[in-house]
Amino acid sequence: MSLETPPGSSNMIIPDYWRQLDLVTPDELKLPITLVGAGGIGSPTALALAKMGCSHLTVYDPDLVEPHNLPNQFYRLEDSARPKVDALRELIRAFTGLEIVSIQEAVSQQRFSGIVISGVDSMSARQAIWQGTIRYHSNVELYIDARMGAEVCRIYSVRPSDPEDVRAYELTLYDDDQATDDACTAQAIIYNVLSIAGLIANQVKKYAKGEHLDREVILDLKTLTLLVN
């Protein structure tokens, strides 16, 4: 791997993306990307996107890092009790040199543009984000709703300005009391976290390259089954 040193700086190392340039270039990824949630979905996804070369990342999350987050989210032991967005900003800087925008608040009526990725942990939160900030908002080019539980991850990709996409996506929304109730000790594990981050990053790459996007991607790691619709 070759490394470059910018003019006037004798010790700053910047990533060299040459091994991926025929797949996607950092220039193609210079579009605003907002991550809603910095937990089991958002924290690894932010790192994957940053390492891929996405240089305009904003992350929203109101929560602090708790001990039960440490096995399945991208935080260090010393991050416990810190705001997730602050710890994630430091991690992204350390691993990639990129500076992300981190905002310690929940999303309700904010206005976004570019790509928005939802990594929240309840259906009520998803519905509020969809109705309040995404549905038919033309500035949002692509909305990715990522859902995860136990050994299954599910990703929906929606163009909010496309009525067919909107109708198909809204059929996937339901109330929290209709959700599958996994046992508290069977809700999240690191290999599913890593898998969903990779799938989301792949959807972002496809959008940046103008490639076909499937509306629904489901990966079941227990049965090693991948379904796309």
C-alpha positions in Angstrom: 0.0 0.0 0.0 1.5 3.3 -1.0 1.0 6.4 1.1 1.0 10.0 0.2 2.1 13.0 2.2 0.4 16.3 1.4 2.6 19.4 0.6 3.8 21.2 3.8 3.2 18.2 6.1 6.0 15.8 6.9 4.1 13.3 9.0 0.4 13.3 7.9 -0.6 10.1 6.2 -3.6 10.1 3.9 -5.4 6.9 2.6 -4.6 5.7 -0.9 -7.7 4.3 -2.4 -6.1 2.7 -5.5 -7.2 -0.9 -4.7 -10.9 0.1 -5.0 -10.7 2.7 -7.9 -12.3 0.4 -10.4 -15.2 -0.2 -8.0 -15.8 3.3 -6.8 -13.7 6.4 -6.3 -13.8 8.9 -3.5 -14.8 11.6 -6.0 -18.0 9.6 -6.8 -18.8 9.5 -3.1 -18.7 13.2 -2.5 -22.3 13.5 -1.7 -23.9 14.3 1.7 -24.8 11.3 3.7 -26.7 11.5 7.0 -26.7 8.6 9.5 -29.6 8.6 11.9 -28.4 6.5 14.9 -24.9 5.6 16.0 -25.5 2.2 17.5 -25.3 -1.3 16.2 -26.1 -0.2 12.7 -24.8 3.3 12.6 -21.4 3.0 14.2 -20.0 0.3 11.9 -21.7 1.8 8.9 -20.1 5.2 9.6 -16.7 3.5 9.7 -17.3 1.5 6.6 -18.4 4.5 4.6 -15.5 6.6 5.8 -13.0 3.9 4.9 -14.6 3.7 1.5 -14.0 7.4 0.9 -17.3 9.0 1.8 -16.1 12.4 3.0 -19.4 14.2 3.9 -20.8 12.3 6.8 -23.2 13.6 9.5 -24.3 11.4 12.4 -27.3 12.0 14.7 -27.8 10.2 18.0 -28.8 11.4 21.5 -27.5 8.5 23.5 -24.5 7.6 25.6 -22.4 4.5 25.2 -23.5 1.9 27.7 -21.7 -1.3 28.8 -24.1 -3.5 26.8 -23.2 -1.6 23.7 -19.6 -2.6 23.8 -19.8 -6.2 22.4 -21.8 -5.3 19.3 -21.1 -1.6 18.5 -17.9 0.1 17.4 -16.8 1.7 20.7 -13.9 1.3 23.0 -14.1 0.4 26.7 -13.0 3.9 27.6 -16.0 5.3 25.6 -18.5 4.1 28.2 -20.8 6.9 29.4 -19.7 9.2 26.6 -22.0 10.5 23.9 -22.0 8.0 21.1 -21.5 10.7 18.4 -18.5 12.2 20.2 -16.8 8.8 20.5 -17.6 7.9 16.9 -16.2 11.2 15.6 -12.9 10.4 17.4 -12.9 6.8 16.0 -13.5 7.9 12.4 -10.7 10.5 12.7 -8.3 8.0 14.1 -9.1 5.3 11.5 -9.5 7.4 8.4 -8.4 11.0 9.1 -11.8 12.2 8.1 -13.8 14.7 10.2 -17.5 13.9 10.4 -20.3 16.1 11.7 -21.7 14.7 15.0 -24.9 15.9 16.5 -26.1 14.7 19.8 -29.9 14.9 19.3 -32.7 12.8 18.0 -34.2 13.3 14.5 -37.7 14.6 14.2 -38.3 17.5 11.7 -34.8 18.2 10.4 -34.3 18.8 6.6 -31.8 16.6 4.9 -30.3 16.2 1.4 -28.4 13.5 -0.4 -28.5 10.1 1.2 -30.2 9.4 4.5 -29.5 6.1 6.4 -31.8 5.1 9.3 -30.3 2.9 11.9 -32.8 3.4 14.7 -34.1 0.6 17.0 -37.9 0.9 16.9 -40.6 1.0 14.3 -42.1 4.1 15.9 -38.8 6.0 15.4 -38.7 4.8 11.8 -42.2 6.0 11.1 -41.5 9.4 12.7 -38.4 9.8 10.6 -40.2 8.8 7.4 -43.1 11.1 8.0 -41.2 14.0 9.4 -38.1 14.2 7.3 -38.1 11.9 4.3 -41.5 11.2 2.6 -41.7 13.1 -0.7 -38.8 15.4 0.2 -37.1 15.9 -3.1 -33.8 16.9 -1.5 -33.3 13.4 -0.2 -32.1 11.4 -3.2 -32.0 8.0 -1.4 -33.3 6.7 1.9 -31.9 3.5 3.3 -33.8 2.0 6.2 -31.7 -0.7 7.9 -33.2 -3.2 10.3 -31.4 -5.8 12.4 -32.3 -8.4 14.9 -30.5 -11.6 16.1 -28.9 -13.1 13.0 -31.1 -11.3 10.3 -30.5 -8.0 8.7 -32.9 -6.3 6.3 -32.3 -3.2 4.2 -34.9 -1.1 2.3 -33.7 1.4 -0.4 -36.2 4.1 -1.3 -36.2 7.1 -3.7 -38.6 9.4 -1.8 -39.6 11.2 -4.9 -40.7 8.0 -6.6 -44.3 7.2 -5.8 -43.8 3.5 -6.5 -40.9 3.3 -4.1 -42.9 5.2 -1.5 -45.9 2.8 -1.8 -43.7 -0.3 -1.6 -41.8 1.0 1.4 -44.9 2.1 3.3 -46.1 -1.5 3.1 -43.1 -2.5 5.3 -44.0 -0.1 8.2 -45.9 -1.4 11.2 -46.4 -0.7 14.8 -43.9 -1.7 17.5 -46.4 -4.2 19.1 -46.4 -6.1 15.8 -42.6 -6.5 15.7 -40.9 -9.8 16.4 -40.1 -9.9 20.1 -36.5 -11.3 20.3 -35.3 -12.3 23.8 -33.1 -9.7 25.4 -30.2 -12.0 25.1 -30.7 -12.7 21.4 -31.0 -9.3 19.8 -27.6 -8.4 18.5 -24.2 -9.9 17.7 -21.1 -8.5 16.1 -21.0 -10.6 12.9 -24.5 -9.4 12.0 -23.5 -5.8 12.8 -20.5 -6.2 10.4 -22.7 -7.8 7.7 -25.3 -5.0 7.7 -22.7 -2.3 7.5 -21.2 -4.0 4.4 -24.6 -4.3 2.7 -25.4 -0.6 3.4 -22.0 0.5 2.1 -22.7 -1.6 -1.0 -26.0 0.2 -1.6 -24.3 3.6 -1.3 -21.7 2.5 -3.8 -24.4 1.3 -6.2 -26.2 4.6 -6.0 -23.0 6.6 -6.5 -22.2 4.5 -9.6 -25.8 4.6 -11.0 -26.2 0.9 -10.7 -29.4 -1.0 -10.1 -30.7 -0.8 -6.5 -32.9 -3.6 -5.1 -35.7 -2.2 -2.9 -35.3 -5.0 -0.3 -32.3 -7.0 0.7 -32.6 -9.7 3.5 -29.6 -11.6 4.8 -30.2 -14.5 7.3 -26.9 -15.5 8.7 -28.4 -18.5 10.6 -29.5 -20.1 7.3 -26.9 -18.3 5.1 -29.8 -17.1 2.9 -29.7 -13.9 0.8 -33.0 -12.6 -0.7 -33.4 -9.5 -2.9 -36.6 -8.0 -4.2 
